[in-house]
Amino acid sequence: MENAMASARRIPDRLICYLGLIITPSPAFSQSDEDLAKQLSNPVAALISVPFQFNYDGSVGPNRDGYKYLLNFQPVIPFRLNDDWNLISRTIVPVVSQNNIAPGSGSHTGLGDIVQSLFFSPSTPTANGLIWGVGPALLLPTDTDPLLGAEKWGAGPTPVLLWQANGWTYGALANHIWSFAGDGNRSGVSATFLQPFLNYTTKDAWTFGLNTESTYDWEHHQWSTPINATVSKLLKLGQQPISIGGGVRYWAASPDSGPHG
């Protein structure tokens, strides 16, 4: 464990890495790399993608001696309901490995809680270019260790709205989840998630992004506010498009058990 901790501390304190597989329509309906990269900035694009997001955070816990690895598997699958509406399924499956997030907590590795979102979204933007979607978000108690999840069932609304013009994508995604069942010995869940984002995509399919992934815990009255700066590039492996990127994170606010600085 000492070797693992030493290796972790040689990594920059805040690290985000992305790898995304994009499944495109048939060649007759193929799009430019720039257009595909822009669609990846749109959470409700009618495009199948299979992102993997690796996160590393150091200085975790009240003693600042913990660290956390998080791999999010985030498949996005659109369903065409009719000529006017799509249903977009977005799933976040977290795989977590953490150490010393609380004094004496030790190491824990396993699956966290899955968050499943469904967005009903118009197939075309509005007259002023607004792209939007709304639907339910579900919290599923799939954690394999009590310290890796809330052990609660939860649900709530999730909206997203954005605009795209001249290479820019800007907007926000949000949800609020309340718990309604689960382990009665654990605290209830009442949490608001806010993700404003600003991305710019170049003609050669580079995308530069800035966002926050803020969560307010209404049960404990605490903010968790990471600010992320990212860069990604859409590439082709044969005919298969993939997106690869990375970034850095600064924690503007965090509870005692979370990352700092």
C-alpha positions in Angstrom: 0.0 0.0 0.0 2.9 2.4 0.7 4.1 1.9 -2.9 0.6 2.6 -4.2 0.3 5.8 -2.2 3.8 7.0 -3.3 2.9 6.3 -6.9 -0.4 8.2 -6.5 1.3 11.2 -5.0 3.6 11.5 -8.1 0.5 12.1 -10.2 -0.8 15.7 -10.5 -3.3 16.4 -7.7 -6.2 16.8 -10.0 -6.4 14.8 -13.3 -9.2 14.0 -15.7 -8.8 11.8 -18.8 -11.4 10.9 -21.4 -11.7 8.2 -24.1 -14.9 8.1 -26.1 -16.1 5.7 -28.8 -18.6 7.3 -31.2 -21.0 5.2 -33.2 -22.0 7.1 -36.4 -24.8 6.5 -38.9 -24.1 4.8 -42.2 -21.5 6.4 -44.6 -24.3 7.9 -46.7 -25.1 10.1 -43.7 -21.5 10.6 -42.5 -20.6 13.9 -40.9 -17.4 16.0 -40.7 -15.1 15.5 -37.8 -15.9 19.0 -36.7 -19.7 18.3 -36.6 -19.1 15.1 -34.7 -16.9 16.9 -32.2 -19.6 19.5 -31.7 -22.3 16.9 -31.1 -20.1 15.4 -28.3 -20.5 18.7 -26.6 -24.3 18.4 -26.7 -25.7 16.1 -23.9 -28.9 15.4 -25.9 -27.4 14.9 -29.4 -28.9 12.0 -31.3 -25.6 10.2 -31.4 -24.5 7.0 -29.7 -21.3 7.4 -27.7 -19.5 5.3 -25.1 -17.3 7.6 -23.0 -14.9 6.4 -20.3 -13.8 9.2 -17.9 -10.9 8.6 -15.6 -10.6 11.0 -12.6 -7.9 11.3 -10.0 -8.1 13.5 -6.9 -5.5 13.9 -4.1 -5.6 15.7 -0.8 -8.8 14.0 0.1 -10.3 13.9 3.6 -9.9 16.1 6.7 -6.3 15.2 7.1 -5.6 15.7 3.4 -3.8 12.4 3.2 -6.3 10.4 1.1 -6.8 10.0 -2.6 -9.4 8.7 -4.9 -9.5 7.1 -8.4 -12.9 7.2 -10.3 -13.6 5.6 -13.6 -17.0 6.7 -15.0 -18.5 4.5 -17.8 -21.0 6.8 -19.4 -22.9 5.3 -22.4 -25.3 7.7 -24.2 -28.0 6.1 -26.4 -30.7 8.0 -28.3 -34.0 6.6 -29.3 -36.2 8.2 -32.0 -39.8 8.4 -30.7 -41.2 10.1 -33.8 -40.3 12.9 -36.3 -40.4 15.5 -33.6 -39.0 13.9 -30.4 -36.0 11.8 -29.2 -35.5 10.0 -26.0 -31.8 10.3 -24.8 -30.6 7.7 -22.3 -27.5 8.8 -20.3 -26.0 6.4 -17.8 -23.2 7.0 -15.3 -21.6 3.8 -13.9 -18.8 4.7 -11.4 -16.0 2.4 -10.5 -14.2 3.7 -7.4 -10.9 3.1 -5.6 -10.2 5.3 -2.6 -8.0 5.4 0.4 -8.2 7.4 3.7 -11.1 9.5 2.7 -11.9 9.6 6.5 -9.6 9.0 9.4 -9.1 5.2 9.8 -11.4 4.4 6.8 -8.7 2.4 5.0 -9.0 1.4 1.3 -12.1 0.5 -0.7 -12.5 -0.5 -4.3 -15.7 -1.4 -6.1 -18.8 -0.1 -7.9 -20.6 3.1 -6.8 -24.2 4.1 -7.2 -25.5 4.3 -10.8 -27.2 7.5 -12.0 -29.6 6.9 -14.9 -31.0 10.0 -16.7 -33.6 10.1 -19.5 -34.2 13.2 -21.6 -37.2 13.9 -23.8 -35.8 16.3 -26.4 -37.1 17.9 -29.6 -35.3 16.5 -32.7 -34.6 20.1 -34.0 -33.6 23.3 -32.2 -36.1 26.1 -31.6 -36.3 29.1 -33.8 -33.7 30.9 -31.6 -31.3 27.9 -31.7 -32.2 26.6 -28.2 -31.5 22.8 -27.7 -33.2 21.4 -24.7 -34.3 18.2 -22.9 -36.1 17.3 -19.7 -36.9 14.0 -17.9 -36.3 11.9 -14.8 -33.0 11.1 -13.1 -32.8 7.9 -11.0 -30.3 7.0 -8.3 -29.7 3.2 -8.1 -28.0 1.7 -5.0 -25.5 -0.5 -6.8 -22.6 0.2 -4.5 -20.5 -2.8 -3.5 -19.3 -1.2 -0.3 -21.2 1.1 2.1 -18.5 3.8 1.8 -18.8 3.9 -2.0 -22.5 4.9 -2.2 -25.5 6.3 -0.4 -27.3 2.9 -0.3 -30.6 4.7 -1.2 -33.0 4.6 -4.1 -33.6 8.1 -5.4 -35.4 10.0 -8.2 -35.9 13.6 -9.4 -36.1 15.8 -12.4 -33.2 16.6 -14.8 -33.2 19.4 -17.4 -30.6 20.5 -19.9 -30.5 23.5 -22.3 -27.8 24.8 -24.6 -27.0 26.8 -27.7 -24.5 26.0 -30.5 -23.1 28.7 -32.9 -19.8 29.5 -34.6 -18.0 26.7 -32.9 -19.3 27.6 -29.4 -21.4 25.3 -27.2 -22.8 26.8 -24.0 -25.5 25.9 -21.6 -26.2 24.0 -18.4 -27.3 20.6 -17.2 -28.9 20.1 -13.8 -30.7 17.5 -11.7 -32.1 17.2 -8.2 -32.4 13.8 -6.6 -34.4 12.9 -3.4 -34.1 9.5 -1.8 -37.4 7.5 -1.2 -36.2 4.1 0.0 -33.1 2.2 1.0 -31.0 1.7 4.2 -32.9 3.3 7.0 -29.7 3.8 9.0 -28.2 6.0 6.4 -28.8 9.7 5.9 -31.4 10.6 3.3 -30.4 12.1 -0.1 -31.5 15.5 -1.2 -28.9 16.8 -3.6 -28.8 19.4 -6.5 -26.4 18.9 -9.3 -25.4 21.9 -11.5 -23.2 21.7 -14.6 -22.8 25.0 -16.6 -20.5 24.4 -19.5 -18.7 26.4 -22.2 -16.9 24.6 -25.1 -15.2 25.7 -28.3 -14.6 23.4 -31.2 -12.1 24.2 -33.9 -12.4 23.3 -37.6 -9.9 20.5 -37.1 -12.0 18.9 -34.3 -10.2 20.1 -31.2 -12.6 21.0 -28.4 -11.6 23.2 -25.4 -13.9 23.2 -22.5 -14.6 24.8 -19.1 -17.3 23.6 -16.7 -18.2 23.1 -13.1 -19.9 19.9 -11.7 -21.3 21.4 -8.5 -23.4 19.5 -6.1 -25.2 21.0 -3.1 -26.1 18.5 -0.3 -29.3 19.9 1.3 -29.1 17.3 4.1 -25.7 18.5 5.3 -25.7 22.0 3.7 -22.4 21.5 1.9 -21.2 22.5 -1.6 -18.8 20.3 -3.7 -17.6 22.6 -6.5 -14.9 21.4 -8.9 -13.9 23.6 -11.8 -12.7 21.6 -14.8 -10.6 22.8 -17.8 -10.4 20.2 -20.6 -9.2 19.7 -24.1 -10.1 16.8 -26.4 -9.5 15.8 -30.0 -11.7 13.7 -32.4 -9.6 11.1 -34.3 -10.3 8.3 -36.6 -9.1 4.7 -36.2 -9.9 3.4 -39.7 -13.5 4.5 -40.1 -14.2 4.5 -36.4 -14.3 7.9 -34.8 -13.0 8.3 -31.2 -12.5 11.2 -28.9 -9.5 11.4 -26.6 -8.9 14.2 -24.1 -7.7 15.3 -20.7 -7.9 18.1 -18.2 -7.2 19.5 -14.8 -9.5 20.3 -11.9 -9.6 22.9 -9.0 -11.9 22.3 -6.0 -13.4 25.7 -5.2 -15.5 24.2 -2.4 -15.6 20.7 -0.8 -16.8 19.1 2.4 -14.2 17.8 4.9 -14.4 14.3 3.5 -13.8 15.5 -0.1 -10.8 16.7 -2.1 -9.2 20.1 -1.5 -7.3 22.8 -3.4 
